[in-house]
Amino acid sequence: MTTFDHPALLYRDSAEYLAGTLPFIEAGLAAGEPVLVAVPRGNLALIEDGLGEQAAMVTLRDMGQAGRNPGRILPGVLLAFAAAHSGRPVRVIGEPIWAGRSALEYPACVQHEALINTAFADRDGAILCPYDVARLAPDVVDDAYRTHPVVETATGRADSAHYGDPVVFAARFNQPLSDPPPGAVTMVVDGGSLAAVRQLVGARGAAAGLDSLRIADFTVAVNELATNSVKHGGGAGTLAVWLEGGALVAQVSDSGHIANPMSGRVPPPLDSANGGRGLVLVNQLCDLVRVHTTPDGTTIRVLLYL
């Protein structure tokens, strides 16, 4: 029988943050468990200082980099750490939501927090998720109660009365995306246009001033989306590319439907004949991935911040 613990830690200041995180880490180290701390840089420094010499025994990641795209956190951070320590319970502090996350990023953040429960349902371990209730909006804190079975505060630990089915709750954030702006460059995507897709994305990336490596990453990501439209989205789709809010944006729409809520978040088995690795790769390469999918069609928007 597996045991997975996924509490939210509600804190108001540095003292409460350390009071909730350091004992969690120290208990893991005392039990011989691998420990990962993936939190924003300022809080990472707090924990590292608080641990002292024990910090060398912990894997430390800046969530502002590793989790810039919320869709990257499950496959690239949490599941990757669990896979590196296969057969052992892992202990993780993950802080994917902080003051400053944009409204466009937030739905992907909540989906991530909810779907942790599904991804780790058959694994041993614990993932503690801190929430800065002094700086986050009240509705963000309310969502923490809905995505975490247990909530910890300075006064204790209790089951969340608002926690529900994680897949059902994540689906509430499967929200429609706005249409591309009038100035967007658009084209039809089909089996004969993939080279033109790559050429367009590369040209727009160069015009935006991206370096060659980031242009290559974004081109691969958009090419994956376009290829998925051809293979799984009815044979064709529509691509739009534009600049907005300091980001290069690409959006692909087609008539396909992504029925599996874990697509892009959990790598498929190596022997899988159904593919599914393309969206995982897209999440790794982009700074944000938003998906809106229904039986009538799917739109995926990807961003690379300039």
C-alpha positions in Angstrom: 0.0 0.0 0.0 1.4 3.4 -1.0 1.2 6.5 1.1 1.3 10.0 -0.5 1.0 13.2 1.5 0.2 16.5 -0.3 -0.3 19.3 2.3 -0.5 23.0 1.6 1.5 25.2 4.0 -0.2 28.6 4.6 2.4 31.1 5.9 2.4 34.8 6.6 6.1 35.6 7.1 9.6 34.2 7.0 9.3 32.8 10.5 6.2 30.8 9.7 7.8 29.7 6.4 10.8 28.3 8.1 8.8 26.8 11.0 6.8 24.8 8.4 9.5 23.8 6.0 12.6 23.1 8.0 11.1 20.3 10.2 9.6 18.8 7.1 13.1 18.6 5.5 14.8 17.5 8.6 12.3 14.6 9.1 13.1 13.5 5.6 16.8 13.6 6.1 16.5 11.7 9.4 14.5 9.0 7.6 17.1 8.7 4.9 14.7 10.0 2.2 15.8 12.0 -0.8 14.8 15.6 -0.4 14.1 18.2 -3.1 13.3 21.9 -2.4 12.0 23.7 -5.5 10.8 27.2 -4.4 11.4 30.8 -5.6 14.9 32.2 -5.2 14.2 34.3 -2.1 12.7 31.5 -0.2 15.3 29.1 -1.5 18.0 31.3 0.2 15.9 31.3 3.5 15.8 27.5 3.5 19.5 27.1 2.6 20.5 29.5 5.4 18.2 27.8 7.8 19.5 24.3 7.1 23.2 25.3 7.5 25.5 22.3 6.8 22.4 20.1 6.1 21.8 22.1 2.9 24.4 20.0 1.2 22.2 16.9 1.7 19.3 18.5 -0.2 18.6 19.1 -3.9 17.9 22.8 -4.3 16.1 24.2 -7.3 14.9 27.8 -8.1 11.3 27.3 -9.0 11.3 30.6 -10.8 13.5 28.9 -13.4 12.7 25.2 -13.2 8.9 25.9 -12.9 8.6 29.1 -14.9 6.2 27.0 -17.0 3.8 25.3 -14.6 3.3 22.5 -17.1 7.0 21.7 -16.8 7.0 21.0 -13.1 5.4 17.6 -13.0 7.5 15.9 -15.7 10.7 17.9 -15.4 11.0 18.4 -11.7 8.8 16.3 -9.5 8.5 13.1 -11.5 12.1 13.4 -12.7 13.2 13.5 -9.0 11.0 10.5 -8.1 12.3 8.6 -11.1 15.9 9.3 -10.1 15.1 7.7 -6.7 12.9 4.9 -7.9 11.7 2.5 -5.2 12.2 5.1 -2.4 9.8 7.6 -0.8 10.8 11.1 -1.8 10.1 14.3 0.1 9.6 17.5 -1.8 8.8 21.2 -1.1 7.4 22.7 -4.2 6.2 26.3 -4.4 4.7 26.8 -7.9 2.4 29.8 -7.0 3.9 33.1 -5.8 2.9 36.7 -5.9 3.7 37.9 -9.4 2.4 35.0 -11.3 0.3 36.4 -14.2 -3.4 35.8 -14.8 -2.5 33.9 -17.9 -0.2 31.6 -15.9 -2.5 31.0 -13.0 -4.9 28.4 -14.5 -1.9 26.2 -15.5 -0.6 26.6 -11.9 -3.9 25.4 -10.4 -4.2 22.5 -12.9 -0.6 21.5 -11.9 -1.4 21.6 -8.1 -4.6 19.5 -8.6 -3.0 16.9 -10.9 -0.1 16.3 -8.5 -2.6 14.2 -6.6 -3.3 12.0 -9.7 0.4 11.7 -10.8 1.5 10.6 -7.4 -1.5 8.6 -6.3 0.4 5.3 -6.5 3.7 6.6 -5.1 5.2 6.8 -1.6 6.3 10.3 -0.6 5.3 13.8 0.4 5.0 17.1 -1.4 4.6 20.2 0.7 3.3 23.3 -1.2 3.8 26.7 0.6 1.4 29.6 0.0 2.1 33.1 1.0 -1.3 34.1 2.4 0.0 37.7 3.2 0.6 38.4 -0.5 -1.6 36.0 -2.5 -5.2 36.9 -3.4 -7.9 35.2 -1.2 -9.2 33.2 -4.2 -5.8 31.7 -4.7 -5.7 30.6 -1.1 -9.2 29.2 -1.5 -8.0 27.1 -4.4 -5.2 25.8 -2.2 -7.9 24.2 0.0 -9.4 22.6 -3.1 -6.1 21.1 -4.5 -4.6 19.8 -1.3 -6.1 17.1 0.9 -4.4 18.6 4.0 -3.7 22.2 5.0 -1.0 23.3 7.5 -0.9 26.6 9.3 1.0 28.1 12.2 -1.6 26.7 14.5 -1.7 23.1 13.2 -2.6 20.6 10.5 -6.1 19.6 9.4 -7.9 17.9 6.5 -9.3 20.2 3.9 -13.1 20.2 3.8 -13.0 21.6 0.3 -10.7 19.1 -1.4 -12.3 17.1 -4.2 -11.6 15.0 -7.3 -8.4 16.5 -8.7 -9.3 15.8 -12.3 -12.7 17.4 -12.0 -11.3 20.5 -10.3 -8.5 20.8 -12.9 -11.1 20.8 -15.6 -12.6 24.0 -14.2 -9.4 25.7 -15.5 -9.7 24.3 -19.0 -10.7 27.8 -20.1 -11.1 29.3 -23.6 -8.2 31.3 -24.9 -8.7 34.7 -26.6 -8.4 35.0 -30.3 -5.1 36.1 -31.8 -4.8 39.9 -32.1 -5.3 41.6 -35.5 -1.6 41.9 -36.1 -0.9 38.2 -35.7 0.7 36.3 -38.7 -1.5 33.3 -39.5 -1.3 30.3 -41.7 -3.0 27.0 -42.4 -1.1 24.0 -41.0 -1.2 20.7 -42.9 1.1 17.9 -44.0 2.7 20.0 -46.7 3.3 23.1 -44.7 5.5 22.0 -41.8 8.6 23.4 -43.3 6.9 26.7 -43.8 5.8 26.6 -40.1 9.4 26.2 -39.0 10.5 29.0 -41.3 7.8 31.4 -40.1 8.6 30.7 -36.4 12.3 31.1 -36.9 11.8 34.4 -38.8 9.5 35.8 -36.1 11.9 34.7 -33.3 14.8 36.5 -35.1 12.8 39.6 -35.6 11.9 39.6 -31.8 15.6 39.5 -31.0 15.8 36.0 -29.5 19.1 34.2 -29.6 19.6 31.2 -31.9 19.2 28.6 -29.1 15.8 30.0 -28.0 14.7 30.3 -31.6 15.5 26.7 -32.1 13.6 25.6 -29.0 10.5 27.6 -29.9 10.7 26.3 -33.5 10.8 22.7 -32.3 7.9 23.3 -29.9 5.6 24.9 -32.5 6.6 22.2 -35.0 5.5 19.6 -32.5 2.1 21.2 -32.1 1.7 21.6 -35.8 2.7 17.9 -36.4 0.1 16.9 -33.7 -2.5 18.8 -35.6 -1.7 16.9 -38.7 -1.6 13.5 -37.0 -4.3 13.8 -34.3 -6.2 17.0 -35.0 -8.1 16.2 -38.1 -5.2 16.5 -40.6 -5.0 20.3 -40.4 -5.0 23.3 -38.1 -4.3 27.0 -37.9 -1.2 28.7 -36.6 -1.0 32.3 -35.4 2.3 34.0 -34.2 2.5 37.4 -32.6 4.3 39.5 -29.9 2.5 40.4 -26.8 3.5 41.6 -23.3 7.2 40.9 -23.7 6.7 37.4 -25.1 6.7 35.7 -28.5 3.4 33.8 -28.7 2.3 31.0 -31.0 -1.2 29.4 -31.0 -2.3 26.3 -32.8 -5.9 25.4 -33.2 -7.4 22.2 -34.7 -10.4 19.9 -34.5 -8.8 17.3 -32.2 -9.5 16.6 -28.6 -7.0 15.9 -25.7 -9.1 13.6 -23.6 -6.3 12.7 -21.1 -5.8 15.5 -18.5 -2.3 14.2 -17.8 -1.2 14.7 -21.4 2.0 16.8 -21.4 2.4 16.4 -17.6 3.3 12.7 -17.3 5.7 11.1 -19.8 4.1 8.1 -21.5 5.9 4.7 -21.0 8.9 4.2 -23.3 7.0 1.3 -25.0 3.8 3.3 -25.6 2.5 3.0 -29.1 0.2 6.0 -28.8 2.9 8.8 -28.7 2.1 11.5 -26.2 5.7 12.7 -25.9 5.3 15.8 -28.0 3.4 17.9 -25.5 5.8 16.9 -22.8 8.6 18.3 -25.0 6.6 21.4 -25.7 6.3 22.0 -21.9 10.0 21.6 -21.4 10.9 24.1 -24.2 8.4 26.9 -23.5 7.9 29.4 -20.7 4.2 28.9 -20.6 1.8 26.4 -22.2 -2.0 26.9 -22.0 -4.4 24.4 -23.4 -8.1 24.6 -24.0 -9.6 21.4 -25.3 -13.2 20.1 -25.9 -14.7 17.4 -28.1 -15.1 20.1 -30.7 -11.5 21.2 -31.0 -8.3 22.2 -29.2 -6.3 25.4 -29.0 -2.8 25.4 -27.5 -0.9 28.7 -26.8 2.8 28.7 -26.1 4.9 31.6 -25.0 8.6 32.4 -24.9 9.4 35.4 -22.8 11.8 37.9 -24.3 
